[in-house]
Each structure stands twice: as C-alpha cells, then as structure tokens.
Amino acid sequence: MVTVTGRTLAAVDAPGLRPGMTLALAQALVPGLVVRVADPAGDAAELARLAQWCLRYAPLAAPDRPDGLWIDVSGTAHLHGGEAALLRDLVERLAGQGLRARAAVADTPAVAHAVARYAAGGVVPPGASMPGDLPLEALRLSDVVAAELRLMGFDRIGPLAAVARAPLVRRFGPLLALRLDQAAGRVFEPIVPVAPAAAIQARLGFVEPLATAEAFCVVIARLVAMVCADLERAGQGARRLELRFERVDGSAQALRVGTARPVRDARHLGRMFEERLEQVDPGPGVEAMRLAVAVAEPLGFVQGASCLVGPAAPDLAPLVDRLVNRLGESLVYRIAVVESDVPERSVRRTGVLSPGGSVCGSACWPADWPRPVRLLHPPQPIEVIALLPDHPPVSFTWRQVRHRVRHADGPERIAGEWWKRDREWFLVRDYFRIEDDDGRRFWLFRRGNGSDAGTGDMRWFLHGFF
C-alpha cells in the first residue's frame, strides 16, 4: 500500500518502492498496488494528539514531523522501570493502537533519532556518539546534499565526521556542520514540547485534618462550585469526575462518578459524591481534597420552557445518574438504535454513561407504528382464528387462555434483511396490534403473507405487550 501526494509517493508499505517515486512507475512495478490519497494536515493533527498521549511518560513531548515523536525522559525513566522497560511499554501500547514503531533512548536527540530510524533502536549507552556506520540520511540531511556527498565518496557518517569542516561548510553551508555537532553532542538541540491539555480541577488544603462526613460535604460543595464555574467558562459539561482524599499519612482515596450527559449542575454533582461518602475511610485525617474532571464534553445553553412553548419534557438524566451511583454502572443500561427492521434486532444494550451516549436519544421505533414496551424472546406460539390473507384475528389462545379481540390494527409487513435470511429465519411477517375484551393489548404476527406458502408457514406468534 502507498500514500500519494499529487502523483508521487509520500509513504510506502511495499518492497521495491520509495517516497518521491512517481505513482505511474510504482503501479508498473507492483501490480494491484493499493493507493491512498495523502492527508498531510490530518496526519499532523493526529501526530500532535499522539504527542499529547506520550505525556504519560514524561512532561516534555513533541511531534517530529512527518512520522516521529520526541520524548524527553530525563529524570522520569525510573518511574517506568528504567529506559528499556519504558521503551518496551511505549512500543507495546502503540502496537495495541495499530501503530508499528521503533524507539531509541540516547543522550542527545540526534543520536536517538538516528538509532530509531536507521538502526534497530533500543537504549544507547551513556556518552556514546552516533554510530559511524549509519547512512548519511541519519544526519537529517536533504536528499540533494546526501547525493552530492556520495559523489564525493562519502556514504557513511564515520568517514564524513573525520574530515575537516571548513571545506564542507563552504560547499554545503552551515547546516551540515550543525548536524555533525549535534550528533557528537557538542551543540544542544532543544525540542518544542506540546502543551498538555488543561485539565479542569480544583484543590483545597486544610490547616487541621478533616475526618467527618459533615466537613467533607462542606468541602465538596465548594470544590464542585469551583469546577462548575470553570466548566461554564469553557462551554463544557462533566461526564466523569474524580474526587481524591489526600490523607495525613500520605495515602489517598478516590471517589469516581459519571453522568449520562454533560452536566455542570453543582447541586446534582455534589449530591452524587455525598451519597458515596460512606466508602471513604479518613484514617488519621484528610489534609486536602482534589476534584478533577476526567472526561468533559461540549455543553451549551438551551431555551428552557416558558408560557409560550409549553411545559418542558421531563429530564431523566439526573435520575439515571443517581441510580448508577447507587447500583453500579453494570446494572443500568440504555437502549441504542440498530439499523434493522426486525424488532428483536433493531435495538441493543449499551452503557448509559458511555461518552457520546444519551438517555433521551432519538426514537428507536417508527413513529407511525408504535412498538410494545416488552418483547418476548423468543416469540410465543399461539392458536388464532382469522380469515386469510389480510384480516386480523377474531380470537387467539395463549397458555390455554382464550382472548376475544375487540379492536385490531394492521397488518404491518416486515420482511427483514435479505442478506441475513436462512432456512430457519422468516421470509415475511405480518404484525397486528390487538386489544381484547379486558382492555389488554398485544402484538401478534403471522409468519407468511397469508397466501403464498413460500413466504412462511402461516403460524401465529405473540411477540410483545403494550
């Protein structure tokens, strides 16, 4: 596969090809070559986001365009088990994201860059300079300069670094000498780090340690108010928050809550934390508390209800938040829409606090054909008296109880997806909404169109209750 800019190759993943080669020549050399149009702006944005992700390893990281990253691990490698362990963890995490990478650690950026791109990578011993057997491209020279140096007989860094600098500078300019000095560690090479994404958080320290739930509630109210003010200025709402209790003995405890939609209601968020204070063990006392927004999403202002537009629809999100807070996220779910006409395939369960989700999303069913609240799985067979092909049932028997039909509406024909049909699946279903003499409403269907045996066996089933 190759990525092209215009009609030349920008990146390649096929043997025998190289960046800069024309697309026509590449297609002639590799029949059936898969071609993708390059997106330099999109690649640069993704690389910047990847550099932000690398801040987990060190406070200084920067993109090395077009396809590299700088990470200054000075003084932080021991936090990850050493330089070798850090590199291993970095490469494995990138592989988990579908990115193949080769990494190196060295005293200078120039040596790390060269060993990562033109050698096997790994940890370069302290004080070591750039290996002399690496190609000239490891010095980050242009293709034109590298080609002219090869015409002069230089194809490796070692022989080039041993010659006098003055003639090289007069012919190729000062950049070549600068690259050689950077490779030898004689010239400092700074990197311009990315700024970490500003996290919305607030912290309060105490003169005397706190140990009672009443004191914690007062502090929670202040922290939540501070965080909500910052969220409003940023035009965002919190989806996940973490409250840390820093104890006098140096240990810490954390409470984490989530919301069904972006929220910056201080009273609601404070109540959710207060309901879980029984899980906190203050120990010898809490000397500080920190509230941080782990996940936030955009939240703008909306028009509320007024006498002109009528009453507002009920907001179920606060209720859902409190249920999840008390019962656990695994016990509360919402229904997400699936693109299928088959009723049992048209919805699925998903986490109610998953980012991007909403408890009041778009309708899961067609507005002109109401669906029952409860579906039976699998549909239950019933005995029906009805006139074929399109008349509704006159009565039906389910679990040895006969129900006389007072009102009926239908049929609604559902054929399902043709690519999912098999011998055991239906070809056609005709659905009817039924009300019996006692006012109970049912959802029945006949398997088949009522006239052609090839569309189904004409058996009836009870599928749900209204």
C-alpha positions in Angstrom: 0.0 0.0 0.0 1.2 3.5 -0.7 0.1 7.1 0.2 0.4 9.6 -2.6 0.6 13.4 -2.7 -0.4 14.6 -6.2 1.1 11.9 -8.4 4.2 11.0 -6.3 4.5 8.6 -3.3 4.5 10.2 0.1 4.7 7.0 2.2 5.1 3.4 1.1 4.4 0.0 2.7 5.6 -2.2 -0.2 9.0 -3.6 -1.1 10.8 -2.0 -4.1 9.1 1.4 -3.7 10.4 4.6 -2.1 8.9 8.0 -1.2 9.2 10.5 -4.1 8.7 7.9 -6.8 6.0 8.6 -9.4 2.7 6.8 -9.0 2.8 5.5 -12.6 6.2 3.9 -12.0 5.1 2.4 -8.7 2.0 0.8 -10.3 4.1 -0.6 -13.0 6.5 -2.2 -10.5 3.8 -3.5 -8.2 0.6 -4.7 -10.0 -2.6 -4.3 -7.9 -1.0 -1.6 -5.7 -3.4 -0.2 -3.2 -3.3 3.7 -3.3 -4.5 6.2 -0.7 -4.5 10.0 -1.1 -2.2 11.6 1.4 -3.7 14.0 4.1 -0.7 16.0 5.5 -2.9 18.2 7.6 -4.8 15.3 9.1 -1.6 13.4 9.8 -0.1 16.4 11.5 -3.1 16.8 13.8 -3.1 13.1 14.7 0.7 13.3 15.4 0.1 16.2 17.7 -2.6 14.2 19.6 -0.2 11.3 19.8 2.4 13.6 21.3 -0.2 14.6 23.9 -0.7 10.9 24.7 3.0 10.5 25.2 2.9 12.9 28.1 2.2 9.9 30.3 5.9 9.0 30.1 7.4 12.5 30.6 6.4 16.1 30.9 8.1 17.0 27.6 7.0 15.5 24.3 6.8 16.9 20.8 5.9 15.7 17.3 8.8 15.1 14.9 7.0 15.5 11.6 6.1 13.8 9.5 6.1 10.5 11.3 8.1 10.7 14.5 7.9 11.7 18.2 10.3 13.3 20.7 10.0 12.4 24.4 12.5 13.9 26.9 12.6 11.1 29.5 15.4 12.7 31.6 14.7 12.0 35.2 11.5 10.1 34.5 12.6 6.7 33.1 13.0 5.2 36.6 9.3 5.8 37.2 8.6 3.2 34.4 11.1 0.6 35.5 14.1 2.0 33.5 14.8 3.1 30.0 14.4 -0.4 28.4 11.1 -1.0 30.2 9.9 2.4 29.2 10.7 1.7 25.5 9.1 -1.7 25.7 5.9 -0.3 27.2 5.7 2.5 24.7 6.1 0.2 21.6 3.6 -2.3 23.0 1.0 0.4 23.7 1.4 1.9 20.2 1.1 -1.6 18.8 -2.2 -2.0 20.7 -3.4 1.1 18.8 -2.4 -0.4 15.4 0.8 1.6 15.1 4.1 0.0 14.4 7.0 1.9 16.0 10.7 1.6 16.6 12.1 3.6 19.6 15.5 4.5 21.0 16.9 6.3 24.0 20.2 8.3 23.8 21.9 11.3 25.4 21.1 13.6 22.5 18.0 13.9 20.2 20.2 13.5 17.1 21.5 10.1 18.2 18.1 8.9 19.4 16.6 10.0 16.0 19.3 8.2 14.0 19.2 4.9 16.0 15.4 4.7 16.0 15.1 5.3 12.2 18.3 3.8 10.8 19.2 1.1 13.3 17.5 -1.5 15.5 16.5 1.0 18.2 16.9 0.4 21.9 19.0 2.0 24.6 22.2 3.7 23.5 24.9 3.6 26.3 25.5 7.0 28.1 28.2 9.1 26.4 28.1 7.2 23.1 28.0 9.3 20.0 26.2 8.5 16.8 27.3 5.2 15.2 29.7 5.8 12.3 28.2 3.0 10.1 24.9 4.7 9.8 23.9 6.2 6.4 24.1 9.9 5.7 20.3 10.3 5.9 20.7 9.7 9.7 22.1 13.2 9.9 18.7 14.6 8.7 20.3 16.0 5.5 18.3 16.8 2.4 18.4 14.2 -0.5 20.3 16.7 -2.6 23.1 17.1 -0.1 23.3 13.4 0.6 23.5 12.7 -3.1 26.4 15.2 -3.6 28.3 13.8 -0.6 28.0 10.3 -2.1 29.5 11.7 -5.4 32.5 12.8 -3.2 32.9 9.3 -1.9 31.1 9.6 1.5 28.3 7.1 2.2 28.6 6.7 6.0 28.7 9.2 8.9 32.0 8.0 10.3 34.3 9.0 7.4 32.4 12.2 7.0 32.8 13.2 10.6 36.6 12.7 10.4 37.3 15.2 7.6 37.9 19.0 8.0 34.8 21.1 8.4 35.8 24.2 6.6 35.6 22.8 3.0 32.3 21.1 3.8 30.8 24.4 5.1 32.0 26.4 2.1 30.3 23.9 -0.2 27.2 22.8 1.7 26.5 25.6 4.1 26.5 25.6 7.9 23.7 23.1 8.3 25.9 20.1 7.7 28.4 21.2 10.4 25.5 21.8 12.8 24.2 18.3 12.2 27.6 16.8 12.8 28.0 18.8 16.1 24.5 17.7 17.2 25.4 14.1 16.5 28.5 14.4 18.6 26.7 16.1 21.4 28.7 19.4 21.1 25.6 21.5 20.3 22.4 21.5 22.4 19.3 20.7 20.4 16.1 21.8 22.2 12.7 20.4 21.4 9.5 22.4 21.4 7.1 20.4 23.6 3.4 20.3 23.2 1.3 22.0 25.9 -0.7 19.5 27.9 -4.4 19.8 27.7 -5.6 21.9 30.5 -7.5 19.7 33.0 -10.4 21.3 34.9 -9.8 20.7 38.6 -9.8 22.3 42.0 -7.9 21.5 45.2 -8.4 22.7 48.8 -6.0 22.1 51.6 -6.8 22.3 55.3 -5.0 23.7 58.4 -6.5 20.9 60.5 -7.2 17.4 59.1 -10.8 16.6 58.4 -12.5 13.3 59.5 -16.3 13.7 59.5 -18.8 13.4 56.7 -20.3 16.8 57.5 -16.9 18.5 57.0 -16.4 16.6 53.7 -19.9 17.8 52.5 -18.9 21.4 53.0 -15.7 21.0 51.1 -17.4 19.1 48.3 -19.9 21.9 47.8 -17.0 24.4 47.4 -15.0 22.2 45.1 -18.0 21.4 42.9 -18.9 25.1 42.6 -15.3 26.0 41.6 -15.2 23.2 38.9 -18.7 24.1 37.6 -17.6 27.7 37.2 -14.6 26.6 35.1 -16.8 24.3 33.0 -19.2 27.1 32.3 -16.4 29.4 31.1 -15.1 26.6 28.9 -18.5 25.8 27.5 -18.3 22.2 28.7 -20.1 19.7 30.9 -18.6 16.9 33.0 -19.2 13.3 32.1 -16.7 11.7 34.6 -15.3 13.2 37.7 -12.8 12.0 40.4 -12.6 13.3 44.0 -9.4 12.4 45.8 -9.0 12.5 49.6 -5.3 13.1 50.5 -4.7 11.7 53.9 -2.2 12.8 56.5 -0.3 9.5 56.3 0.5 10.1 52.6 -2.1 7.7 51.2 -5.1 8.7 49.1 -8.6 7.5 48.3 -10.8 8.4 45.3 -14.5 8.5 44.5 -15.4 8.4 40.8 -18.8 9.3 39.4 -20.2 9.5 35.9 -23.1 11.2 34.3 -25.5 10.2 31.5 -25.0 13.5 29.7 -22.7 16.6 30.1 -23.5 18.3 33.4 -22.4 21.3 35.3 -25.1 21.5 37.9 -23.2 21.9 41.2 -26.1 20.7 43.4 -26.6 17.5 41.4 -22.9 16.6 41.2 -22.4 17.4 44.9 -25.3 15.1 45.9 -23.7 12.2 43.9 -20.5 12.5 45.8 -22.2 12.9 49.2 -24.2 9.7 48.6 -20.9 7.7 48.4 -19.0 9.3 51.4 -19.6 6.1 53.4 -17.0 4.5 51.2 -14.3 6.9 52.4 -12.0 5.9 55.3 -10.5 9.1 56.6 -7.9 7.2 58.7 -5.8 9.7 60.7 -7.4 12.6 58.8 -7.7 14.2 55.4 -5.4 17.2 54.8 -6.5 18.1 51.3 -9.2 17.2 48.7 -8.9 17.5 44.9 -11.8 17.3 42.4 -10.8 16.7 38.7 -12.9 16.4 35.6 -11.7 13.2 33.9 -14.0 13.5 30.8 -15.8 16.6 29.6 -18.0 17.3 26.5 -19.3 20.5 25.0 -22.4 21.8 26.7 -24.1 25.0 25.5 -27.1 26.9 26.8 -30.6 25.9 25.6 -34.0 27.5 25.7 -36.0 26.4 28.7 -39.7 26.0 29.0 -41.9 29.1 29.0 -45.6 30.0 28.8 -45.1 30.4 25.0 -43.7 27.0 24.2 -45.5 24.9 26.9 -44.1 22.6 29.6 -40.6 21.1 29.1 -40.1 17.4 28.6 -39.1 15.6 31.8 -35.3 15.2 32.2 -34.4 11.7 33.2 -30.6 12.2 33.3 -30.4 13.2 37.0 -32.4 10.1 38.0 -30.2 7.9 35.8 -27.1 9.3 37.4 -28.3 8.6 40.9 -29.4 5.1 40.0 -26.0 4.3 38.5 -24.3 5.9 41.5 -26.2 3.6 43.9 -26.5 0.4 41.9 -23.4 0.4 39.8 -22.8 1.1 36.1 -23.1 -2.6 35.1 -26.7 -2.8 36.3 -28.1 0.2 34.5 -28.2 0.4 30.7 -29.9 2.2 27.9 -31.2 1.1 24.5 -29.3 2.1 21.4 -30.7 2.0 17.9 -29.5 -0.6 15.4 -30.3 -0.2 11.7 -32.7 -3.2 11.3 -36.4 -3.6 10.5 -36.6 -6.8 12.5 -37.9 -5.8 16.0 -35.5 -8.1 18.0 -32.5 -6.8 16.0 -33.4 -3.1 16.0 -32.0 -2.3 19.5 -29.1 -3.3 21.7 -28.0 -2.6 25.2 -25.2 -0.2 25.8 -23.7 1.6 28.8 -25.7 4.5 30.0 -22.6 6.5 30.9 -20.7 5.8 27.7 -19.2 9.0 26.2 -21.5 10.3 23.4 -24.5 8.5 24.8 -27.8 10.0 25.9 -30.7 8.7 27.9 -33.0 10.7 25.7 -31.8 9.9 22.3 -33.7 9.5 19.0 -36.7 7.2 18.9 -35.8 3.5 18.5 -39.1 2.7 16.7 -41.0 4.1 13.7 -43.3 6.9 14.9 -46.3 5.8 12.8 -46.2 2.2 14.0 -45.9 2.0 17.8 -43.9 -0.8 19.4 -44.6 -2.6 22.6 -42.6 -1.9 25.7 -41.9 -5.6 26.4 -40.9 -8.1 23.7 -40.9 -11.9 24.2 -37.8 -13.8 23.3 -38.4 -16.0 21.6 -42.0 -15.2 20.3 -44.6 -17.5 21.8 -46.7 -19.7 19.5 -50.5 -19.1 19.8 -53.7 -20.5 18.3 -55.6 -18.0 16.2 -58.9 -17.8 14.4 -58.6 -15.4 11.5 -59.6 -15.0 7.9 -56.7 -15.1 5.4 -55.0 -13.4 3.9 -55.2 -9.9 5.5 -57.9 -10.0 8.1 -56.9 -9.5 11.8 -57.6 -12.3 14.3 -61.0 -12.8 15.8 -59.6 -14.5 18.8 -56.4 -16.2 19.9 -55.4 -18.7 22.6 -52.2 -18.3 24.6 -51.2 -20.6 27.5 -54.7 -22.2 27.4 -56.4 -18.9 27.9 -58.7 -17.6 25.1 -58.7 -13.9 24.3 -61.5 -12.4 22.2 -60.4 -9.5 20.0 -62.3 -6.2 20.4 -60.1 -3.9 18.3 -57.2 -4.7 15.9 -54.9 -2.6 13.7 -52.7 -4.0 10.9 -51.2 -5.7 9.1 -47.7 -4.1 9.2 -45.5 -6.2 7.0 -41.8 -6.7 7.9 -39.5 -8.7 5.6 -36.2 -8.3 7.3 -32.7 -8.1 5.7 -32.3 -10.3 2.7 -28.6 -11.0 3.5 -29.5 -12.5 6.9 -32.2 -14.9 5.8 -31.7 -18.6 6.1 -33.8 -21.8 6.3 -34.7 -21.2 9.9 -35.5 -17.5 9.6 -38.7 -15.9 8.4 -39.3 -14.5 4.9 -42.3 -12.3 5.8 -44.1 -11.3 9.0 -47.5 -9.6 9.2 -47.9 -7.8 12.5 -51.2 -6.8 14.2 -51.9 -4.6 17.3 -54.7 -6.3 19.2 -56.9 -5.3 22.1 -59.0 -7.9 23.9 -62.3 -7.6 25.8 -60.5 -6.9 29.1 -58.6 -3.9 27.5 -55.2 -5.7 27.4 -53.1 -5.0 24.2 -50.9 -7.5 22.4 -48.6 -7.6 19.4 -49.1 -10.6 17.2 -47.7 -11.6 13.9 -48.3 -14.3 11.3 -45.3 -15.9 9.6 -46.1 -15.5 5.9 -48.2 -13.2 3.8 -51.4 -15.3 4.1 -51.5 -16.6 0.6 -48.1 -17.8 -0.6 -46.7 -20.8 1.4 -43.2 -19.9 0.2 -43.2 -16.8 2.4 -43.8 -18.7 5.6 -45.7 -21.5 7.3 -48.7 -19.2 8.3 -48.3 -19.9 12.0 -49.1 -17.2 14.5 -47.0 -15.9 17.4 -47.3 -13.5 20.3 -44.3 -11.1 20.3 -45.0 -8.4 22.9 -47.3 -6.5 25.2 -48.3 -2.8 25.0 
